Amino acid sequence: MSPGLAAAPQRDPAWLGRVFWVSAAVVLLWPLGVATEFKPWTLLAPDNLKVTGQFLGSFLPPAHSAEFMAMVLREAWRTVAIATTGLVLALVLAVPLALLAVRVLSVSALSGHMARGPFWLRQAVRWGLVVLRSVPELVWALVFVRVVGLGPTAGVLAIALTYGGMLGKVYAEILESGDPHATQTLLRNGAGRSQALLYGLLPQNAAELTSYTVYRWECAIRSSVVLGFVGAGGLGQQMDNSMKMFNGGEVFTMLAVFVALVALADQVSAALRRALG
């Protein structure tokens, strides 16, 4: 060995730290597993394997009659329509609320201390956004199914409220995370809030805002299928009907169409993000 070279370590010097953190994670997660009664080994019990095999076996052969496929494609299109319409309504709700919640657009905050009225208005808007996004869209759907009856309207309204809260909160955070210098300079020189928004905030945050919106549209398509199980229309409602009738072939076909639908939405989303990037 050359005198100037140190001996190579016989073991990874970071192994002790890794062992510590893995052990700490196990200690922290173990009570959570106990609280949720998480016992994955029960899936391998003979009786459970038999039930699983029978359930999966009922999927074959897949339903593929012309009339059934026409219905599935129609409901798949309705699912996309529910998600898109719900997201558009969510934007109508989220955009003004997000602008009201953004501190950087406050003229009174330029002095370093926001006036009491604007401060409490922004706090009330933020609390409202918390309420909207805290109630799952499934709960909203159950409420609207009772109010407006079964069908896509309940799904559209449920997505609009929950996603309105999500989009409003994230939009406000994105707008406030950017460099406020340009916006504050415009406001100090007499520009209105709309001008400060259009020429100060939006140019530096437009790509991130649009990317998150497209991602939420993709999520809304998934949510619209789940909402169908409580009567909110679309592909999920038809899948629920087939499962209640123990028609596994129809369920398998609708699952395959839904997977293709999500994959298509993912590709569209990725293409839009690349175009914006």
ABEGO torsion letter per residue (X at the ends): XBAABBBBBABBAAAAAAAAAAAAAAAAAAAAAAAAGBBAAAAABAAAAAAAAAAAAAAOBBBABAAAAAAAAAAAAAAAAAAAAAAAAAAAAAAAAAAAABAAABAAAAAGBBBAAAAAAAAAAAAAAAAAAABBAAAAAAAAAAAAEBEAAAAAAAAAAAAAAAAAAAAAAAAAABBAAAAAAAAAAGBBAAAAAAAAAAAAAAAAAAAAAAAAAAAAAAAAAAAAAAGAEEAAAAAAAAAAAGBAAAAAAAAAAAAAAAAAAAAAAAAAAAAAX
